[in-house]
Amino acid sequence: MKFDLLVFNIGELILPKKTQKPLKGDDMKKLSILKNAAIGVSHGSVEWIGSNEEANSLEAVQRVDAKGRVVSPGLVDPHTHLVFGGSRENELAMKQAGVPYLEILAGGGGILSTVKATKDASEDELFKKASFHLERMISHGVTTVEAKSGYGLDRLTEMKQLRVAMRLKEQYPVTIVSTFLGPHAIPPSYKGRENHFLDEMAGLLDEIREEGLADFADIFCETGVFSIEQSREFLQSAKSKGFGLKIHADEIDPLGGAELAASLDAASADHLVAASDEGIDRLAESNTVAVLLPGTTFYLGKDQYARAREMIDSGVAVALATDFNPGSCVTENLQMIMSLAALKLKMTAEEIWNAVTVNAAHAIGKGTEAGTLEIGQNASFVLWDIPNYQYIPYHFGVNHAQSVYQAGKKLWERKPNGEFQLSSAR
């Protein structure tokens, strides 16, 4: 057999377990590591996995010496707000000075600032900006990413965001999963008429589905935004129209968002900083993935993080994501989130790797396609310039990726002179 690509001299090959359902409990604590390994790729798929000694006798069009580096599946970021206009760095000083968010909001800042900037930006401008952020995500090892709308709060802008995400999907060879988050906030003009606004957002579902612009529907279920009852009605409507379900749940108050997600068989419940004991128990009984966002808690300067340790020990399937957005978590670096998971969520290295690969893939409906390296599967992987799999959570705040491959082709690499380069695989 002659491979298109043979990567040999791999120090550690990380092989998360491919399953029909997300990993839970003790399974999250297990991570298969093949040392002194090699991997063969043909026609964009993994064709062979074996020892470095066996690789010596194999032929390939291209041979890549991993030089003892770690190789893992491409990372999966299952919660981002990738497409938006503007930025909000001017608010940081106000936050540091203790100006309440509602006061910032009243002055036209906060999410209203991003909504205005997104409305004012053309589709091309949004595409250019989102491309910049996506390429940075890729350079940090992400090959599968979820992208939400939610900075329009009206038909035209929400559809514009979703169309930009579709353009990104067509332009880049990475996997992009699109989520409609029309009910992200309540526009000031709809105060007191929240149900009317929610009806308008639900009214977009048929059009979005017909154009194939989103795979999932999401809603911000929280005090001051949408109630459990409102969220249930919206999500049930979305489910009836064929959308997968996600929910911003129990970020600030334990309203019962986790319980709602489990009862609706949602793909994920996200945030969960304030999830109740009952909510954790219901998630453990379901296949709904708890997507935790420690970067948001860190950036907002809060002390209380999601109870990841209790969730995992109770049997909840846990994933990690950046929550990349302009207001509460301004980072495209999923590696940084891996470090925060170790330091603040008390997750082990094995649990963290499973949370950014196989479980993150299940959280966006890609559990059988992404997050693992199996024979016959898309050859999406990263060469890491680290000595072992435990190193990324330990050495935080930098980019450890050496090169990123999608479908067996080099998508990104760190150049010898230290510069970054996105390859022509785009």
N, C-alpha and C positions, 0 to 999 in steps of 0.2 A: 504494500500500500504506500502511495506517495501522497503526503498531505500538502495542502496549500500553505499551511503555517504550522510550525512545530516550535513550541516554547519549552525549552529544557533548562536544566540546572535551577529549578525552582526550590528554594529553601523550604518553604511551607506553602502548600496548596490548600486553601480554605474551601471546604466542601459542605455548606449547609445542607441539611436534609430536605429533599424535595418531597412535599406532602400535598395531599388534596385539601387539607385544612391547615390553618396556621398552627405553629408550635406553641405548646402550653406547658406550664409547670416544669417538671424535670427535663422534658425534651428541649426546653429553651436553654437549659444549662449544659447541653451537649453540643459539641462542635467537632466534626470530623476534620482532622488535619493530616494530610499526606505529605511526608517529608521527602526531600530529594526526589522531587516529582517532575513530570513533564506532561504536556497536553498537546494533542494534535487536532488541527482544525481543517475542515474541507467544506467548501460551498457555504461558508458562514456559520456552520454548526460544529459543535464539539463531536469529534469522531473517535477520540481515544484519550484515555487518561491512564498513566502508568508511571513506572519508575524512571529515573534519569538514566539508569544503566540500560534499560530497554530502549530508550530513545536513541542511544548511540548507533543502533543498527537500522534506524528508520530513515526514510527519505522524505524530503520536503522541498517545495519550491522556495520557501523562506524559512530560515532557522533563526530564532531569537534566543540569545543567551540571557536568562533572567539573572544571572550572576548571584545566585543565592537569595534573591529577593522573595518576598511574600507575594502570592497571587491570590486574588479573591474574585468572586462574582462582582460585576458592576453594582455599585450601591444603588439603592432605591430610596428616593425622597417622596414620601406619600402625602405630604401636606405642604403646599407652597401657594403663595399669591403672586405668581410669576409675572403677570401682565398688569401693569399700572403706570400711571403718569406721575411725574414730579418726584419730589423727595421731601423729607420733613426734618432735616438736620437743625433747622432754626428752632425747633421745639425742644431740643435737648437741654438748652440752658434754662428754659422755663421749667422743665421737669426737675432739673437739679435745684432750682430755686423754690421748689415746692408748690408751683402753680397747679391747682387741681385740673384734671383732665377736662372736666365739664366747663371750666373757665376757658381753657384752650379751645374747646369745641365751640363755645359761644363766640369766640373771636374769629371763627372761620377756619380754625386749625383742626388737628386730629384727622379722623377719617374723612371729614367734610373737605379738607384740603386736598386729599388724594382723589376723592370723587370729582372735584372740580378740575384738577389737573388731568385726570383720565378722560373726562368729557371733552376738555379743550384740545387734547392731543389727537392728531390724525391716526388712522390705522397704521400707516407707515412709520410714524414716530413711535408708536407703542411697540411695533414689531422690532424696530432697531434697538430700543431700550431693553425689551425682554430678551432679545438675542444676546446682548451683553451679559445679562445675568445668567442666562442658560449656559453660555460658554464657560462662565466662571464655575458653575455647578459641575459641568463636565470635567473641567480641569481638576476638580477635587474628587473625581471618581464616580460621579453619579451618571448612570446610563438609563435610568427610568425615573420619571418625575411626574408628579401630579400638579396641575395648574388650575387654580380657581378663578372664576370671575368674582364679582362682588364689589367692585369700585365704580359701578355705574348707577345702580339703584333706579334705573329706568331702562326701557326696552332697548333704545338705540345703543347706549353705552355698554350694557351687558352683552348684547349681541356682538358689538365691536370687539370686546375683550375675548369672547369665545372664538371669533373669526381669526384674531391674532394668534391664539393658541393653535388653531388649525393650521395656519401658515407655518408656525414653528414646527409642527408635526411633519409637514410636507418638506420643509427645508433641511431639517436635521435628522440624521439616522437614528437618534436615540428614541426611546419610547416615551411618549407624552400622553398622559391620561387627563382628560378635561373634565372639570366639575363646574356646574352652574351653582353659584352662591348668590343669587339675586337677593334673598332675604338675609343680607349681611348686617344691615343696620336699618333704622327707620329714618327716612328723609324728614327734615324739619317740617316740611309742608304737609306731612301725613301724621303729625302728632295728634293723637286722639282718633285717628282713622287708620290704625295699624292693620286692621283686617282688610280694609280696602286695598292698601298697598300689597299685602300678602296675596290677595286675589289677583292683582295685576302681575305679580311675579309668577304665580302658578299658571297664569294665562299664557306665559311664554313657553311652557314646557312642550306643548305640541309642536310649535315652530322649531324649537331647539332640537327636538327629536327628529323631526322630518329632515332637517339639514345635517343631522349627524354631528352636531357641534359639541355635545357633552355626553359623557358616559355615566356621570353621577350627578345627583342633586344634593345640596347641602343647605343647612340653615343654622343661624346663630341662636341657639336656645340659651337665654341668659336673662337675669334680672334687668329690666329696662330695655330689653330687645324683644324676643319672642318667647312666649310661654310654652309650657309642655303641650297644652292643648293645641295651640296654633302650630307648633312644630309637628305634632302628630298629623294634623290635617294636611299640611303641606307635603310631608314626606309620604303619606299614604297616597296622595294624588300623584306624586312623582313615581312611586313604585307601580301604580296601576298603569302608568304610561311606559314602563319598561326601564326606568332609570335605576341604577344602583344607588344605595343610600349612604350618606355620611352625615355626621352631625357635630357641630361645635357644641360640646356638652360640658356642663358643670365646671366651667373655667373659674368662676368667682364664687357662685353659690351652688349648694347641692340641690338643684331643682328636680333632679330625677332624669337628667338627660342620658345618663348611662343606662338606666333601666329602660328608657324609651328606645334607645338604639338596639338593645338586646331583644326587646319585644318585637321590633320590626325586622329583625335579622339584618340590620345594617352592616355594611362592610366594615365600617369603623365608627368609633366614638372618639373624638379628638379633644385634647387639652386635659380634662378630668382632674385638674388640681384639687377640686373640691368634691370629687365623687364620694358618695356615701358608702358605708359598709354594705348596704343592700345593693347599691349599684355595682360594686365590685363583685358581689356574689352572683348577680344576674349576668354580668359579663363572663364570669368563669363558666357559667352553664351554657353559654352561647359560643358561636364562632365569630362574633364581632371582635375586631382587633382594637385594642386600646392604643391609639396613636398619641404618644407623649411628646411634649414640646418643651423641654427644659430650657432651651435658648430663650424662649419668651419670658419665662419666670426670671431668668438671669438678667435679661435686658431691662425688664421693668423694675428690677431691684427688689423683688419680693423674696420673702424668707421661706414661704411654704411651697414646696414642690409636689408634684403628683406622687402618690404613694406606690411607686413602681415595685418596691420590694414586697409589699403586701399583695399587690396585684399578681405578680409572678408566683409567689408562694401559694396564692389562693387558686391558681390555675387559669389566670387570665392570659390571653395571647397579647403580648406587648410589642409594639413597633415604635420607632423613633423617627422624627422628622425635624426639618429646620423651622417650619412655619415662616419661611422667608417672606417678609412684607415690609413696607416702609415705615410702619408705626411702632410695632412692638417686638420685632426680631429682624434686624437688618443684617443678615448674614446668609451667604450661599454655601457656607462651609459645613457640610454634614459631619466631617471629621471632628470639628469643634463640639458638635452636639454629642458625639460619641464620648468625648472626654467629660462633658457635663453629666452624661448618664452615669459614668463611673463615680464622679466626685459628689454629685448632688442626689442622684437617684439610687446610688449604691448597687448598681447593676454590675455583674461580672463581665469580663471580656467576652466570654462565650455568649452570654445573653445579649450583649451589645451587638455583636456581629450578626446574630440571628435576627435582631430587631431592625437592622438596617439592610437586610437582604431578604430572606424568605418571608418573614412576617410583614415587612413593609410592602412586599409585592402582593401578599394576600389582602392587605388593607385597601388596595386599589384594583382588585380583581385580576391581578397578573400572577397569582401564586403558582401557576403551572408553566409560566413563560419567563419569569425573571427571578433574580435573587438566588439562583443556584447554578451550578455547573454540572450538567448531566449529559451523558451520551445522547446525541440527537437534538440537543437544545441549542439555542442561539449562543454563539461564542462571544458573550459579553463579559469582559473581565478587566481587572486592573493589576498592573505591576506596581507594588508598593516598595519604596526605598526604606524599608524597615527590617530589623533583624528577626522579628517574630510577630504573631498576631496580637500579642498583648501590648504592643508598643504604641499604637495610635491613641488609645485612651490615656496612656501615660504621658506622652509628649504632646501637649496641647497647643492649639493656636497657630499651627503652621500646616502647610500642605505636604503630605508625605507621598502623594501620587507621583510615579515616574512616567507611566504611560497608560492610556486608556484605550481599550479595544471594544468595538461593537461589530457583531457579525464577522469576527475574525480579521477586521481591518483596523489599523491604527487610527483612532479618531483624534487623539491628543497626545502630545508628549512634551516633557520638559527638555528643552534643548541643552546641549553640553555647556553653552555659555551662560546658562541660567535663565534665558528667555523662555517664554511660553509660546507654544505654537499649536493652533488648531489645524489639523491636517485636512487634505482635500477630500476626506471621506464625507464631508458635509453634503 
